[in-house]
């Protein structure tokens, strides 16, 4: 019978229903919540350590919005190139593909292949984990009584191998040089078209302070993630050291010290004071290098060009090039989350990774009183 007969199209199973992995009475064609903001997303970054090339990319699935999308962005010098792909989500399965972009799981939690096919920005890259992936603490933030973030994530540091093409230049990605981090997160967070703020938005946000630091050293990895309210109250605190044999050592409550460039909130140095399981101090010094603003071309909060989960129609794609010296672009940089290539030192060990940071509005611990406050 057709839909015109009034019976509609009945529910159909998902390919994943063939596997014994259910966690709710639902088919895996559906998720365990009707919240429109449910998401399931991967994130990758990679760099050549000297700051010459910095890649950020990922793919997201938004089951209750019916959208799957992906993005890739590369910074070289003062130019940031970004491409995006989006289409309708027809079924939930193991095939992570949208337009010319795909993610292939070669060995779960260890080796991943990502491919981007676009004339402006393309790559064929294979990720190999240097240390085991680590599951971070659950992340919960409420607006009134409603969860606006209720998510889980795992993270991993590792290396890249393959080829990268950007704006007519071909690059060989050497795993002895190229390093980075990745994460997978899923749950609830604001995605898609903007919702009405309602009562929770009556007073406006007082501020947003976030820090995410995955670092790779020769003998261990360190992953630190912290989010604080304007008064410094932590809504997320997780600091771990991961060893090659899979041991995960908790490093307590990090004390965070960030030096900002005068007249800005752009970090120029950071120090993390932590505590090992035997009570000894663990101190990490970080030198942020080149950066990429995730809200310029990558679809994260505040990006005026495209945002994750927004319905753009079937088989949509776009490409943009951003001149970071253009005042219209440079003026946007401070107003979102920024990923920095990070050089780090922990005792005598040198490491590389990422220093992701955002400081917007009031943040009492660093002395920023409002949205216009900057470092002296």
C-alpha positions in Angstrom: 0.0 0.0 0.0 1.1 3.6 -0.7 1.3 6.5 1.8 -1.8 7.9 0.2 -3.8 4.9 1.6 -3.3 6.5 5.0 -1.0 3.7 6.4 2.3 5.5 5.8 5.7 3.8 5.7 6.3 1.4 8.6 9.5 1.4 10.7 12.4 -0.5 9.2 15.4 -2.1 11.0 18.9 -0.8 10.6 21.8 -2.9 9.4 23.3 -2.6 12.9 20.3 -4.6 14.3 22.0 -7.7 12.9 24.6 -7.4 15.7 24.1 -8.1 19.4 24.9 -4.5 20.5 21.5 -3.1 21.5 21.4 -1.0 24.7 17.7 -0.1 24.6 14.5 -1.9 23.4 14.6 0.3 20.3 15.9 -0.7 16.9 19.3 0.9 16.2 17.6 2.9 13.5 16.6 5.1 16.4 18.5 6.5 19.4 17.4 6.2 23.0 16.2 9.8 23.2 13.9 12.0 21.2 16.1 15.1 21.9 16.7 16.8 18.5 20.3 17.6 19.7 21.5 14.0 19.8 24.7 13.7 17.9 27.5 11.1 17.2 30.7 12.6 15.8 34.4 12.1 15.1 37.1 14.7 15.3 40.7 14.5 14.0 43.6 16.8 13.9 47.1 16.4 12.5 50.2 18.6 12.1 53.8 18.5 11.0 55.0 19.9 14.3 56.8 22.9 12.9 53.5 24.6 12.3 53.7 24.7 8.5 50.5 22.6 8.0 47.7 22.1 10.4 44.6 19.9 9.6 41.3 19.6 11.5 38.5 17.4 10.2 35.6 15.3 11.2 32.3 13.6 10.4 29.0 13.9 12.3 25.7 12.0 12.4 22.5 13.7 13.7 19.8 11.0 13.7 16.9 13.1 15.0 17.7 15.9 12.5 18.1 13.4 9.7 21.5 14.8 8.7 25.0 13.5 8.1 27.8 15.9 7.4 31.6 16.3 7.4 34.2 19.0 7.1 37.9 19.4 6.6 40.1 22.5 7.1 43.8 23.1 6.6 45.9 26.1 7.7 49.1 26.9 5.8 50.7 30.2 6.5 47.9 32.8 6.9 45.4 30.9 4.8 42.7 28.5 6.1 41.0 26.4 3.5 37.8 24.6 4.4 35.5 22.2 2.6 32.2 20.7 3.9 29.7 18.0 2.8 26.2 17.4 3.9 23.2 15.2 2.9 20.2 13.4 4.4 20.8 10.5 6.8 18.9 7.6 5.3 19.9 4.9 7.7 22.3 4.3 10.6 25.0 1.8 9.8 28.7 1.1 9.6 29.3 3.1 6.4 30.5 6.6 7.5 30.3 8.4 4.2 29.0 11.8 2.9 29.7 13.2 -0.5 33.4 12.9 -1.2 34.3 12.3 2.5 34.5 9.0 4.3 35.8 7.4 7.5 36.9 3.8 7.5 37.6 1.9 10.7 40.5 -0.4 9.8 41.1 -1.7 13.4 38.7 -0.4 16.0 40.4 1.9 18.6 43.7 1.8 16.7 43.8 2.4 12.9 41.4 4.7 11.0 41.5 5.8 7.4 39.9 9.1 6.4 39.5 10.2 2.7 38.4 13.5 1.4 37.9 14.0 -2.4 37.6 17.6 -3.4 39.7 19.6 -5.9 40.5 22.3 -3.3 41.3 20.1 -0.4 41.8 16.3 -0.6 43.6 13.6 1.4 44.0 9.9 1.9 45.3 9.5 5.5 45.7 6.6 7.9 45.7 7.1 11.6 47.6 4.8 14.0 47.2 5.2 17.7 50.4 5.6 19.7 48.7 4.8 23.0 45.4 3.2 23.9 42.2 5.3 23.6 40.9 6.6 26.9 37.3 7.2 27.9 36.9 10.6 29.4 34.5 11.5 32.3 30.9 12.0 31.2 30.0 15.6 30.5 26.8 17.1 31.8 25.7 20.8 31.7 22.2 21.9 32.5 20.3 25.0 31.4 17.7 25.2 34.1 16.6 21.6 34.4 17.3 20.7 30.7 20.5 19.0 29.7 22.2 21.1 26.9 25.3 18.9 27.1 25.1 15.2 28.1 27.8 13.4 26.3 30.6 10.8 26.4 33.9 10.9 24.6 37.0 8.9 24.1 40.3 10.3 23.0 43.6 9.1 21.5 47.0 10.5 20.4 48.8 9.0 17.4 50.4 9.5 14.0 49.3 10.1 10.4 50.5 8.6 7.1 49.4 9.3 3.5 49.0 12.2 1.2 47.4 15.6 1.4 46.5 18.0 -1.4 45.5 21.6 -0.7 45.0 24.4 -3.2 47.3 22.9 -5.8 50.0 21.7 -3.5 50.7 18.0 -2.9 52.2 17.0 0.5 53.5 13.7 1.8 52.4 13.0 5.3 55.2 11.2 7.1 54.2 9.3 10.2 57.7 10.0 11.7 56.8 13.7 11.7 53.0 14.0 11.6 51.2 13.6 14.9 47.9 14.6 16.3 44.9 13.5 18.3 41.4 12.3 17.7 38.2 11.8 19.6 34.7 10.3 19.2 31.9 11.8 21.2 28.2 11.2 21.3 25.1 12.3 23.3 23.4 15.7 23.4 24.8 19.1 22.6 23.4 22.0 20.6 23.4 21.1 16.9 21.5 22.0 13.8 19.3 25.1 13.4 19.3 27.4 16.4 16.5 26.7 18.9 14.5 29.5 20.7 16.4 30.3 23.9 13.3 30.3 26.1 13.5 30.9 29.8 17.1 29.6 30.1 18.3 32.4 27.8 16.6 35.3 29.7 19.7 36.4 31.5 22.1 35.5 28.7 25.3 33.5 29.1 27.8 35.0 31.6 30.8 33.4 29.9 32.4 30.3 28.5 35.7 28.9 29.5 37.1 25.6 28.0 40.4 23.8 27.8 41.2 20.5 26.1 44.8 19.3 25.9 45.8 15.9 24.4 49.6 15.5 24.4 51.9 12.7 23.0 55.2 12.0 24.7 57.5 9.1 23.9 56.6 6.9 26.9 53.1 8.2 27.7 50.2 10.4 26.7 48.4 13.0 28.8 44.8 14.1 28.2 43.4 17.0 30.2 39.9 18.4 29.7 38.4 21.2 31.9 35.3 23.4 31.6 34.5 26.1 34.1 31.5 28.4 34.8 32.2 32.2 35.0 32.8 31.9 38.8 35.3 29.1 38.2 33.1 26.2 39.2 34.1 23.2 37.1 31.4 21.4 35.2 34.1 19.0 33.7 37.4 17.9 35.2 39.4 15.0 33.8 43.2 14.6 33.7 44.8 11.2 32.9 48.2 9.8 31.9 48.0 6.8 29.5 50.8 4.3 29.3 51.7 2.0 26.4 50.5 -1.1 28.4 47.0 0.4 28.8 47.3 1.7 32.3 45.4 4.9 32.9 46.7 7.0 35.8 44.5 9.8 37.2 46.3 13.1 37.7 43.9 14.7 40.0 42.6 18.3 39.9 44.7 20.3 37.4 45.7 23.8 38.4 45.7 25.8 35.2 47.9 28.8 34.5 47.6 30.5 31.1 49.6 33.6 29.9 47.7 35.6 27.3 49.1 38.0 24.7 48.6 41.5 26.0 45.4 43.1 24.8 43.9 39.7 23.8 42.8 36.3 25.1 45.1 34.4 22.8 47.4 32.1 24.9 51.1 32.3 24.5 52.1 29.9 27.3 50.4 27.5 29.7 51.3 25.5 32.7 49.3 22.6 34.2 50.1 21.5 37.7 48.8 17.9 38.4 49.5 15.1 40.9 50.5 11.5 40.0 48.9 8.5 41.8 51.9 8.3 44.1 51.4 11.9 45.2 54.3 13.3 43.2 53.8 16.5 41.2 53.3 16.3 37.4 53.9 19.6 35.7 53.4 20.2 32.0 54.6 23.4 30.3 52.9 24.2 26.9 54.0 26.5 24.1 51.0 27.1 21.8 52.1 27.4 18.1 50.0 28.0 15.0 46.2 27.8 15.5 42.9 27.2 13.8 39.7 28.8 14.9 37.0 26.1 14.8 34.3 28.7 14.1 35.9 29.8 10.9 35.0 27.2 8.3 34.8 24.1 10.6 31.2 24.5 11.6 31.6 24.9 15.4 29.6 27.4 17.5 29.3 30.8 16.0 30.4 29.9 12.5 28.3 32.1 10.2 29.1 30.1 7.1 27.9 26.6 8.2 27.2 24.7 11.4 27.0 21.0 12.2 23.7 19.3 11.7 22.0 22.2 9.7 19.9 20.9 6.9 21.5 22.1 3.6 19.7 19.8 1.2 20.7 16.6 -0.5 24.3 16.2 -1.7 25.4 19.7 -0.6 29.0 20.7 -0.5 31.0 24.0 -0.3 34.5 25.3 -0.2 35.9 28.5 1.3 39.3 30.1 1.6 39.9 32.4 4.5 42.7 35.0 4.6 43.5 35.3 8.4 45.0 38.7 7.9 41.8 40.1 6.5 40.3 42.3 9.3 36.8 40.9 8.7 38.2 37.4 9.3 40.7 38.2 12.0 38.0 40.0 14.0 36.1 36.7 14.3 39.1 34.7 15.7 38.7 35.5 19.4 35.0 34.6 19.6 35.1 30.9 19.7 37.1 27.7 20.4 40.7 27.8 19.0 42.9 24.8 18.4 46.6 25.4 18.8 49.5 23.1 17.8 51.2 22.5 21.1 54.8 21.8 22.0 55.0 20.5 25.5 57.5 19.5 28.2 56.9 17.2 31.2 60.1 17.0 33.2 62.8 15.9 30.7 60.2 14.6 28.2 59.3 16.6 25.2 55.9 16.1 23.6 53.6 17.4 20.9 49.8 17.7 20.7 47.0 20.2 20.8 46.0 23.0 23.1 42.3 23.8 22.6 41.0 26.8 24.4 38.2 29.3 24.6 37.8 32.2 27.0 34.7 34.3 26.4 32.9 36.6 28.7 33.4 36.6 32.5 35.9 34.2 34.1 36.8 35.1 37.7 39.9 32.9 38.1 41.7 34.7 35.3 40.3 38.1 36.2 38.2 38.7 33.1 35.2 40.7 34.3 33.0 40.7 31.1 32.9 40.1 27.4 35.3 43.0 26.6 38.0 42.1 29.1 41.4 41.2 27.8 44.9 40.6 29.3 46.8 43.7 30.4 
